Amino acid sequence: MLNLFFTLSALLFIVAMLVQIMAIQAFFNRLNKAHNKLYLEMDRPRWKIQLADDAFRDGLRYIRSKKFEELNDPELLSIYKKIKLSDYSAITLGVIALVIVIYQAITLS
């Protein structure tokens, strides 16, 4: 039974991370479309695997600091809520998977 919960939480963790990736890119796309001047000032951030990219890292800081609220753009706020929900979901699911692994390691030894 625990193996099923572990597998389910691991799969849902992956889904939450994919949702977050898509939401971050949607946020950057919205900035590009509706607030192009700001997007260009931020050096055209976009999601990519290379985390050492300054534009991406600064873009994430911009999102996390909620500076976008000054723009009064309800679509950006909606996307931000999806990012936060996927954050909390991924953390919760990761902790559940970790607790299951630790519990099984303790009970099986």
VENZI-V848357 format. One record per pair of residues at least 12 apart in sequence whose C-alpha atoms are under 6 Angstrom apart, sorted by the first residue. I is the first residue (numbers start at 1). J is the second residue. If there is no record, write none. Layout:
i: {I/I}
j: {J/J}
//
This chain:
i: {6/9/9/13/13/16/16/20/20/23/25/43/45}
j: {97/93/97/90/93/86/90/83/86/83/47/55/59}
//
